Amino acid sequence: MIFAAKHLVALEPQTGQELWRFPWETGWDTNNPDPLIYRDQIFISSFSRGCALLAIRDGKPQLVYDKRLCTIISARDPPGRISLCFQRRSQAADRLSLIHLPSGDVQWSRKDPAFGSLICANGKLLVLSEKGELLLGEPSPLSSIRSLAPRFLAGLC
């Protein structure tokens, strides 16, 4: 799968033959976050256009939802039901958010950290903030934003 400047493109791995393409144009022809695959669905997002969930039916993508939820960097929990992302509202209002992929609803959101990198591993969420802080939390809609309370792992950055 290639998330190109103007399309999400699915290719046959052995031959490189194009299977399908889904249009996704952004203001600067950039689609940075990797698509997230969950069962027969694909979540795509960009920092200027928003996000969409596609279902693959009969070998073709069908739009499930298209929302104005702009993301910069994202990661999903291992079961794939949620996406943790840095959400772009404006440079002054960036935030870390948890999105329920099947519905596209934001489960929780927090201002700090506003930007950084993140990964879900072994049932934990690791966030390296733009300030160099390493945070540990639970990637769960039930844990709410308190799971990322400032439990910094000092001295690692």
N, CA, C and O of each residue as an XYZ file, in Angstrom:
628
protein
N       0.847     -1.159      0.000
C       0.000      0.000      0.000
C       0.903      1.236      0.000
O       1.901      1.286      0.719
N       0.547      2.216     -0.803
C       1.301      3.462     -0.897
C       0.350      4.612     -0.594
O      -0.683      4.757     -1.249
N       0.696      5.429      0.396
C      -0.079      6.635      0.698
C       0.634      7.777     -0.008
O       1.490      8.444      0.573
N       0.275      7.993     -1.261
C       0.958      8.951     -2.119
C       0.393     10.357     -1.940
O      -0.454     10.591     -1.078
N       0.863     11.276     -2.752
C       0.484     12.688     -2.631
C      -1.013     12.918     -2.810
O      -1.585     13.767     -2.126
N      -1.656     12.186     -3.707
C      -3.062     12.440     -4.004
C      -3.972     11.223     -3.873
O      -5.182     11.333     -4.072
N      -3.401     10.057     -3.538
C      -4.196      8.836     -3.468
C      -3.611      7.858     -2.455
O      -2.420      7.890     -2.145
N      -4.488      6.984     -1.946
C      -4.049      5.771     -1.275
C      -4.134      4.690     -2.348
O      -5.186      4.503     -2.958
N      -3.038      3.984     -2.579
C      -2.969      3.017     -3.670
C      -2.625      1.640     -3.107
O      -1.662      1.493     -2.354
N      -3.418      0.635     -3.476
C      -3.148     -0.748     -3.089
C      -2.535     -1.467     -4.281
O      -3.026     -1.378     -5.406
N      -1.438     -2.188     -4.004
C      -0.734     -2.920     -5.046
C      -0.692     -4.400     -4.726
O      -0.690     -4.792     -3.559
N      -0.659     -5.214     -5.757
C      -0.457     -6.655     -5.620
C       1.026     -6.857     -5.329
O       1.858     -6.492     -6.159
N       1.389     -7.429     -4.172
C       2.801     -7.497     -3.774
C       3.726     -8.222     -4.762
O       4.853     -7.780     -4.984
N       3.268     -9.315     -5.350
C       4.144    -10.086     -6.233
C       4.383     -9.405     -7.581
O       5.484     -9.481     -8.126
N       3.366     -8.744     -8.118
C       3.486     -8.181     -9.468
C       3.609     -6.665     -9.492
O       4.081     -6.095    -10.476
N       3.190     -6.012     -8.422
C       3.176     -4.551     -8.424
C       1.974     -3.971     -9.143
O       1.864     -2.753     -9.283
N       1.070     -4.830     -9.601
C      -0.127     -4.368    -10.307
C      -1.034     -3.601     -9.353
O      -1.250     -4.016     -8.214
N      -1.556     -2.488     -9.829
C      -2.467     -1.688     -9.016
C      -3.801     -2.410     -8.877
O      -4.404     -2.834     -9.863
N      -4.250     -2.540     -7.626
C      -5.533     -3.174     -7.340
C      -6.654     -2.149     -7.287
O      -7.736     -2.358     -7.836
N      -6.377     -1.039     -6.619
C      -7.341      0.054     -6.525
C      -6.627      1.307     -6.038
O      -5.498      1.248     -5.551
N      -7.309      2.446     -6.180
C      -6.806      3.697     -5.623
C      -7.976      4.487     -5.074
O      -9.086      4.441     -5.604
N      -7.702      5.219     -3.990
C      -8.713      6.047     -3.341
C      -8.184      7.474     -3.303
O      -7.094      7.703     -2.777
N      -8.926      8.444     -3.846
C      -8.427      9.822     -3.867
C      -8.353     10.437     -2.463
O      -9.281     10.310     -1.664
N      -7.219     11.108     -2.181
C      -7.041     11.785     -0.883
C      -6.078     12.948     -1.097
O      -4.876     12.833     -0.859
N      -6.625     14.054     -1.544
C      -5.798     15.225     -1.826
C      -5.725     16.134     -0.612
O      -6.711     16.345      0.094
N      -4.533     16.665     -0.388
C      -4.313     17.588      0.720
C      -3.764     18.896      0.179
O      -3.418     18.997     -0.997
N      -3.688     19.890      1.042
C      -3.231     21.210      0.630
C      -1.820     21.235      0.075
O      -1.527     22.010     -0.835
N      -0.939     20.398      0.609
C       0.453     20.415      0.170
C       0.886     19.078     -0.427
O       2.082     18.796     -0.513
N      -0.074     18.257     -0.837
C       0.230     16.939     -1.406
C       1.100     16.105     -0.474
O       2.011     15.409     -0.923
N       0.818     16.176      0.821
C       1.562     15.374      1.793
C       0.583     14.551      2.630
O      -0.373     15.085      3.194
N       0.829     13.288      2.699
C       0.084     12.371      3.548
C       1.107     11.653      4.405
O       1.632     10.611      4.012
N       1.395     12.208      5.582
C       2.495     11.726      6.401
C       2.178     10.549      7.303
O       2.954      9.593      7.310
N       1.080     10.548      8.074
C       0.862      9.395      8.950
C       0.630      8.132      8.126
O      -0.063      8.161      7.109
N       1.214      7.028      8.573
C       0.987      5.757      7.892
C      -0.474      5.350      8.028
O      -1.091      5.601      9.063
N      -1.036      4.725      6.997
C      -2.385      4.177      7.143
C      -2.393      3.110      8.232
O      -1.421      2.372      8.392
N      -3.486      3.032      8.976
C      -3.638      2.029     10.027
C      -4.653      0.999      9.548
O      -5.777      1.350      9.187
N      -4.261     -0.262      9.545
C      -5.134     -1.325      9.054
C      -5.732     -2.057     10.244
O      -5.022     -2.462     11.164
N      -7.047     -2.220     10.211
C      -7.778     -2.954     11.248
C      -8.816     -3.830     10.554
O      -9.786     -3.333      9.981
N      -8.598     -5.124     10.614
C      -9.463     -6.105      9.949
C      -9.561     -5.769      8.470
O      -8.547     -5.774      7.771
N     -10.768     -5.475      7.978
C     -10.930     -5.149      6.560
C     -11.098     -3.640      6.360
O     -11.709     -3.200      5.387
N     -10.554     -2.860      7.283
C     -10.685     -1.409      7.214
C      -9.317     -0.741      7.245
O      -8.347     -1.291      7.768
N      -9.263      0.455      6.672
C      -8.028      1.234      6.636
C      -8.351      2.651      7.092
O      -9.241      3.301      6.542
N      -7.622      3.124      8.101
C      -7.771      4.491      8.609
C      -6.659      5.331      8.000
O      -5.482      4.999      8.133
N      -7.031      6.421      7.333
C      -6.045      7.344      6.770
C      -6.274      8.725      7.352
O      -7.396      9.076      7.720
N      -5.205      9.508      7.435
C      -5.335     10.850      7.979
C      -4.218     11.736      7.458
O      -3.195     11.259      6.968
N      -4.439     13.024      7.574
C      -3.429     14.004      7.191
C      -3.570     15.210      8.103
O      -4.600     15.397      8.749
N      -2.523     16.026      8.149
C      -2.563     17.165      9.061
C      -3.335     18.346      8.492
O      -3.596     19.304      9.220
N      -3.711     18.312      7.212
C      -4.439     19.450      6.661
C      -5.851     19.113      6.183
O      -6.687     20.010      6.078
N      -6.134     17.851      5.895
C      -7.457     17.506      5.357
C      -8.376     16.868      6.380
O      -9.571     17.164      6.398
N      -7.858     16.017      7.217
C      -8.686     15.300      8.170
C      -8.405     13.824      8.105
O      -7.290     13.412      7.783
N      -9.425     13.006      8.414
C      -9.230     11.565      8.431
C     -10.424     10.865      7.793
O     -11.498     11.444      7.630
N     -10.204      9.610      7.439
C     -11.271      8.804      6.863
C     -11.049      7.346      7.239
O      -9.922      6.914      7.479
N     -12.130      6.610      7.286
C     -12.070      5.176      7.470
C     -12.647      4.543      6.206
O     -13.749      4.880      5.773
N     -11.886      3.627      5.629
C     -12.304      2.920      4.426
C     -12.535      1.458      4.767
O     -11.770      0.865      5.527
N     -13.579      0.882      4.213
C     -13.819     -0.554      4.319
C     -13.534     -1.164      2.953
O     -13.933     -0.609      1.929
N     -12.855     -2.287      2.934
C     -12.566     -2.954      1.675
C     -13.661     -3.989      1.439
O     -13.763     -4.978      2.165
N     -14.473     -3.752      0.422
C     -15.590     -4.620      0.064
C     -15.451     -5.015     -1.402
O     -15.303     -4.157     -2.272
N     -15.499     -6.287     -1.662
C     -15.364     -6.806     -3.034
C     -14.106     -6.262     -3.704
O     -14.104     -5.953     -4.895
N     -13.030     -6.150     -2.911
C     -11.750     -5.723     -3.456
C     -11.630     -4.249     -3.764
O     -10.680     -3.835     -4.427
N     -12.580     -3.440     -3.295
C     -12.553     -1.990     -3.561
C     -12.788     -1.223     -2.256
O     -13.498     -1.705     -1.373
N     -12.191     -0.024     -2.133
C     -12.406      0.766     -0.917
C     -13.756      1.485     -0.941
O     -14.159      2.050     -1.957
N     -14.436      1.451      0.190
C     -15.692      2.181      0.355
C     -15.566      3.064      1.589
O     -15.097      2.618      2.635
N     -15.984      4.312      1.462
C     -15.874      5.272      2.552
C     -16.861      4.934      3.666
O     -18.061      4.805      3.424
N     -16.343      4.789      4.897
C     -17.175      4.590      6.075
C     -17.461      5.944      6.715
O     -18.612      6.258      7.021
N     -16.412      6.751      6.921
C     -16.578      8.127      7.383
C     -15.418      8.981      6.896
O     -14.340      8.481      6.574
N     -15.669     10.273      6.854
C     -14.677     11.292      6.483
C     -14.898     12.426      7.470
O     -15.955     13.056      7.464
N     -13.910     12.691      8.316
C     -14.065     13.693      9.369
C     -12.966     14.734      9.304
O     -11.886     14.479      8.772
N     -13.240     15.881      9.837
C     -12.276     16.984      9.908
C     -11.456     16.845     11.187
O     -11.469     17.730     12.042
N     -10.755     15.747     11.308
C      -9.902     15.476     12.453
C      -8.494     15.307     11.902
O      -8.135     14.236     11.411
N      -7.711     16.351     11.984
C      -6.387     16.380     11.368
C      -5.355     15.796     12.319
O      -5.277     16.187     13.483
N      -4.557     14.848     11.811
C      -3.535     14.231     12.640
C      -2.168     14.373     11.988
O      -2.049     14.499     10.769
N      -1.146     14.350     12.825
C       0.221     14.535     12.358
C       0.972     13.215     12.404
O       1.540     12.796     11.396
N       0.985     12.559     13.544
C       1.661     11.281     13.757
C       0.675     10.398     14.504
O      -0.038     10.872     15.389
N       0.628      9.108     14.150
C      -0.307      8.242     14.857
C       0.279      6.852     15.054
O       1.205      6.434     14.359
N      -0.290      6.158     16.017
C       0.044      4.754     16.294
C      -1.238      4.112     16.780
O      -2.117      4.791     17.310
N      -1.349      2.805     16.601
C      -2.558      2.132     17.069
C      -2.197      1.108     18.130
O      -1.062      0.636     18.211
N      -3.196      0.778     18.940
C      -2.992     -0.277     19.916
C      -2.975     -1.612     19.177
O      -3.536     -1.701     18.085
N      -2.354     -2.650     19.728
C      -2.263     -3.923     19.017
C      -3.595     -4.509     18.537
O      -3.633     -5.032     17.423
N      -4.700     -4.453     19.314
C      -5.947     -4.961     18.740
C      -6.440     -4.106     17.571
O      -7.211     -4.588     16.741
N      -6.007     -2.846     17.494
C      -6.331     -2.001     16.356
C      -7.585     -1.175     16.468
O      -7.957     -0.517     15.497
N      -8.257     -1.172     17.602
C      -9.517     -0.439     17.721
C      -9.334      1.043     17.976
O     -10.251      1.830     17.738
N      -8.164      1.436     18.456
C      -7.950      2.846     18.770
C      -6.679      3.342     18.100
O      -5.766      2.571     17.804
N      -6.644      4.631     17.872
C      -5.450      5.287     17.356
C      -5.086      6.399     18.316
O      -5.939      7.191     18.716
N      -3.823      6.455     18.684
C      -3.316      7.561     19.474
C      -2.588      8.459     18.504
O      -1.758      7.988     17.727
N      -2.880      9.732     18.534
C      -2.306     10.611     17.527
C      -2.070     12.004     18.096
O      -2.680     12.418     19.081
N      -1.167     12.700     17.439
C      -1.024     14.115     17.706
C      -1.944     14.818     16.739
O      -1.758     14.771     15.523
N      -2.936     15.467     17.301
C      -3.992     16.096     16.521
C      -3.633     17.539     16.232
O      -3.219     18.270     17.132
N      -3.785     17.953     15.000
C      -3.469     19.315     14.590
C      -4.752     20.132     14.534
O      -5.640     19.844     13.731
N      -4.850     21.126     15.364
C      -5.954     22.088     15.288
C      -5.398     23.396     14.757
O      -5.922     23.963     13.798
N      -4.367     23.855     15.366
C      -3.543     24.973     14.912
C      -2.251     24.786     15.675
O      -2.222     24.058     16.667
N      -1.202     25.415     15.244
C       0.084     25.206     15.908
C      -0.027     25.454     17.414
O       0.635     24.780     18.204
N      -0.852     26.405     17.809
C      -0.995     26.743     19.228
C      -1.933     25.790     19.964
O      -1.998     25.819     21.193
N      -2.661     24.948     19.232
C      -3.645     24.090     19.892
C      -3.452     22.609     19.556
O      -4.415     21.844     19.605
N      -2.229     22.189     19.214
C      -1.963     20.777     18.965
C      -2.199     20.001     20.257
O      -2.047     20.547     21.350
N      -2.570     18.723     20.131
C      -2.857     17.924     21.313
C      -2.701     16.444     21.020
O      -2.768     16.009     19.870
N      -2.489     15.676     22.085
C      -2.460     14.228     22.000
C      -3.888     13.739     22.182
O      -4.557     14.116     23.145
N      -4.356     12.907     21.269
C      -5.742     12.434     21.321
C      -5.808     10.934     21.107
O      -4.924     10.338     20.492
N      -6.871     10.336     21.625
C      -7.149      8.932     21.401
C      -8.438      8.865     20.584
O      -9.468      9.405     20.988
N      -8.372      8.201     19.436
C      -9.509      8.105     18.521
C      -9.990      6.668     18.474
O      -9.191      5.746     18.314
N     -11.276      6.477     18.611
C     -11.894      5.165     18.432
C     -12.062      4.975     16.925
O     -12.897      5.636     16.307
N     -11.269      4.070     16.327
C     -11.244      3.940     14.866
C     -12.590      3.583     14.244
O     -12.953      4.192     13.238
N     -13.355      2.625     14.786
C     -14.612      2.285     14.122
C     -15.584      3.459     13.984
O     -16.339      3.518     13.013
N     -15.579      4.393     14.939
C     -16.519      5.519     14.888
C     -15.876      6.844     14.481
O     -16.560      7.743     13.991
N     -14.563      6.965     14.682
C     -13.887      8.233     14.424
C     -14.055      9.233     15.546
O     -13.671     10.393     15.400
N     -14.623      8.808     16.664
C     -14.849      9.705     17.800
C     -13.587      9.844     18.641
O     -12.864      8.872     18.857
N     -13.328     11.064     19.116
C     -12.217     11.309     20.029
C     -12.666     10.886     21.421
O     -13.647     11.409     21.949
N     -11.936      9.924     22.021
C     -12.266      9.414     23.347
C     -11.731     10.326     24.447
O     -12.412     10.580     25.441
N     -10.521     10.808     24.264
C      -9.936     11.789     25.167
C      -8.859     12.554     24.431
O      -8.365     12.135     23.385
N      -8.510     13.693     25.011
C      -7.522     14.572     24.400
C      -6.837     15.364     25.503
O      -7.446     15.677     26.526
N      -5.559     15.689     25.287
C      -4.835     16.490     26.276
C      -3.875     17.436     25.564
O      -3.360     17.127     24.489
N      -3.642     18.596     26.181
C      -2.787     19.632     25.590
C      -1.305     19.335     25.731
O      -0.501     19.768     24.905
N      -0.934     18.590     26.785
C       0.475     18.353     27.040
C       0.707     16.854     27.151
O       0.152     16.234     28.058
N       1.481     16.251     26.293
C       2.317     16.894     25.289
C       1.504     17.255     24.045
O       0.555     16.563     23.678
N       1.901     18.350     23.415
C       1.220     18.814     22.211
C       1.797     18.182     20.957
O       1.125     18.120     19.927
N       3.035     17.714     21.034
C       3.672     17.120     19.868
C       4.809     16.219     20.316
O       5.352     16.390     21.407
N       5.161     15.277     19.488
C       6.252     14.371     19.788
C       6.129     13.124     18.940
O       5.581     13.156     17.839
N       6.647     12.020     19.466
C       6.511     10.740     18.791
C       5.908      9.764     19.776
O       6.017      9.942     20.990
N       5.267      8.722     19.244
C       4.602      7.786     20.134
C       4.599      6.396     19.546
O       4.701      6.198     18.335
N       4.478      5.432     20.454
C       4.418      4.032     20.052
C       3.624      3.266     21.105
O       3.689      3.570     22.296
N       2.876      2.270     20.646
C       2.191      1.343     21.552
C       2.958      0.029     21.509
O       3.187     -0.531     20.438
N       3.352     -0.457     22.678
C       4.104     -1.708     22.746
C       3.804     -2.405     24.065
O       3.783     -1.767     25.118
N       3.573     -3.709     24.009
C       3.325     -4.519     25.204
C       2.249     -3.923     26.100
O       2.377     -3.943     27.324
N       1.192     -3.395     25.499
C       0.081     -2.842     26.268
C       0.361     -1.502     26.911
O      -0.413     -1.052     27.756
N       1.443     -0.855     26.535
C       1.794      0.448     27.089
C       1.926      1.485     25.970
O       2.195      1.149     24.817
N       1.733      2.725     26.334
C       1.933      3.845     25.425
C       3.193      4.576     25.855
O       3.305      5.000     27.006
N       4.134      4.725     24.947
C       5.345      5.502     25.187
C       5.287      6.750     24.322
O       5.073      6.670     23.112
N       5.479      7.893     24.944
C       5.458      9.167     24.233
C       6.751      9.902     24.533
O       7.122     10.080     25.693
N       7.429     10.323     23.489
C       8.579     11.208     23.633
C       8.099     12.584     23.208
O       7.847     12.818     22.026
N       7.971     13.493     24.160
C       7.395     14.805     23.877
C       8.387     15.709     23.155
O       9.580     15.417     23.069
N       7.861     16.805     22.646
C       8.709     17.787     21.972
C       9.692     18.439     22.935
O      10.656     19.071     22.504
N       9.457     18.291     24.229
C      10.354     18.836     25.255
C      11.421     17.834     25.682
O      12.265     18.147     26.521
N      11.387     16.618     25.103
C      12.357     15.597     25.461
C      11.946     14.744     26.643
O      12.760     13.979     27.159
N      10.697     14.857     27.086
C      10.206     14.056     28.202
C       9.715     12.717     27.668
O       9.047     12.669     26.635
N      10.034     11.644     28.352
C       9.550     10.325     27.992
C       8.440      9.965     28.965
O       8.668      9.891     30.173
N       7.221      9.736     28.435
C       6.065      9.454     29.267
C       5.580      8.043     29.013
O       5.691      7.523     27.903
N       5.042      7.430     30.051
C       4.516      6.078     29.985
C       3.061      6.121     30.394
O       2.718      6.760     31.388
N       2.189      5.446     29.639
C       0.775      5.446     29.979
C       0.076      4.228     29.417
O       0.706      3.337     28.847
N      -1.230      4.202     29.585
C      -2.067      3.119     29.093
C      -2.780      3.582     27.833
O      -3.429      4.628     27.854
N      -2.680      2.832     26.726
C      -3.387      3.218     25.507
C      -4.822      2.695     25.521
O      -5.153      1.768     24.783
N      -5.663      3.281     26.351
C      -7.013      2.760     26.528
C      -8.029      3.886     26.595
O      -7.772      4.917     27.217
N      -9.185      3.698     25.958
C     -10.233      4.710     26.084
C     -10.772      4.797     27.497
O     -11.309      5.832     27.893
N     -10.634      3.715     28.269
C     -11.146      3.700     29.633
C     -10.196      4.347     30.620
O     -10.614      4.781     31.694
N      -8.922      4.417     30.269
C      -7.947      4.937     31.220
C      -7.987      6.457     31.313
O      -7.456      7.031     32.264
N      -8.590      7.095     30.369
C      -8.697      8.549     30.286
C      -7.317      9.187     30.228
O      -6.303      8.491     30.177
N      -7.287     10.483     30.235
C      -6.024     11.185     30.070
C      -5.135     11.102     31.300
O      -3.949     11.426     31.224
N      -5.680     10.678     32.422
C      -4.858     10.619     33.633
C      -3.767      9.568     33.537
O      -2.784      9.639     34.276
N      -3.914      8.589     32.641
C      -2.904      7.539     32.552
C      -1.556      8.084     32.108
O      -0.527      7.442     32.318
N      -1.554      9.256     31.500
C      -0.307      9.878     31.096
C       0.111     10.959     32.077
O       0.838     11.885     31.717
N      -0.348     10.843     33.314
C       0.074     11.805     34.326
C       1.593     11.854     34.310
O       2.236     10.860     33.972
N       2.166     12.966     34.660
C       3.613     13.118     34.487
C       4.425     12.075     35.237
O       4.938     12.326     36.327
N       4.528     10.912     34.636
C       5.423      9.871     35.129
C       6.597      9.859     34.158
O       6.693      8.983     33.298
N       7.464     10.809     34.297
C       8.576     10.961     33.371
C       9.685      9.998     33.727
O       9.981      9.776     34.902
N      10.283      9.441     32.730
C      11.451      8.578     32.930
C      12.672      9.457     32.729
O      13.229      9.518     31.633
N      13.076     10.121     33.766
C      14.121     11.133     33.676
C      15.463     10.534     33.289
O      15.761      9.380     33.596
N      16.258     11.333     32.615
C      17.614     10.969     32.291
C      17.770     10.087     31.067
O      18.888      9.690     30.739
N      16.685      9.772     30.387
C      16.783      8.899     29.217
C      16.913      9.688     27.924
O      17.205      9.105     26.880
N      16.707     10.971     27.964
C      16.733     11.771     26.726
C      17.924     12.699     26.727
O      18.120     13.453     25.774
